[in-house]
Amino acid sequence: MKTLLPHPLLSLALFLASLLLSASIAPPSIALGVVMALAAPQVMRAMRIDPVRVRAPLAIVKLAGRVVVDVVRSNISVAQILIGRRTDRVSGFIHVPLDLKDRYGLAVLAIVITSTPGTLWVEYDRARGRLLMHVLDLVDEETWVRIIKDRYERLLMEIFE
């Protein structure tokens, strides 16, 4: 079984995503989902990607909740800037020192930062453990550092390290 499905959760997720993205649940859609579910894990095996070790699954739910709240809040803030209700903003780049070293945790942090309106992951210096990010509404650099470290990094370290 491990030969056919080396990453069973990935296979299941790909199959379900394929069905959700298809216009209908018809035999061709199901066949495509099965092919994707069987082929992608084989590619992952050929690339010899290390398996993800999740140490605190419940922290994922907490992190997801925070991200949803922050994305909604950021959408409102960016909308106010775009329609001209807020003209007092200053944008800029900031450096955030990170203690997070796990590559999967860093990848999730990059996705969270980049998918949140008004923020962008620019660069990560692995040697220094420093993230360079751009913020559309930069009020206080230290506040942004605390947001990243307290709201996201701490939970990601709990999940992955």
C-alpha positions, 0 to 999 in steps of 0.5 A: 500500500505504501508503494501505491500511496506513499503520501496518503493524505496528499493523495486524498487532498488532491482527489478532493480538490480535483472534485471540488474544482471540477464543474460536475462529478462525472466519470472524467472528473473522477478519473482525473482526480484519481490520476492526480492522486496517484501521480503526484505522490510518486513525483514527491517520492522521486524528489525525496522530499522529507515528510512534514512532522506536525507536532501540535495539530490543534495549533493549526486550527488556532493559526488558521483562525488567526489568519482568517481574522487578520486577512479580513481585517487587512482587507478592510484596512487596504480597502480604506486606503484604496478608496481614500478614507485613510491618507496618513499611511506610510509604507516601507520595508522592515526586518523581522528577526526569526527564531523559526528554522523549519523550512515547512514552517517558514513556507507557511509563514511566507504564505500567510504574510504574502496572502494577507493584503498589505504585506509581502514576504520579500526575502529571507536571510537564512544565515542571519535568520532575518525576514525582509518584508514590505508593509503597506501601512507601516505605523510602527516597525516594532509593532509589526515585528511583535505581530509576526513573532507573537501571532504567527512564529510562536504557533508555527514553532509549536506546530513544526519544531 
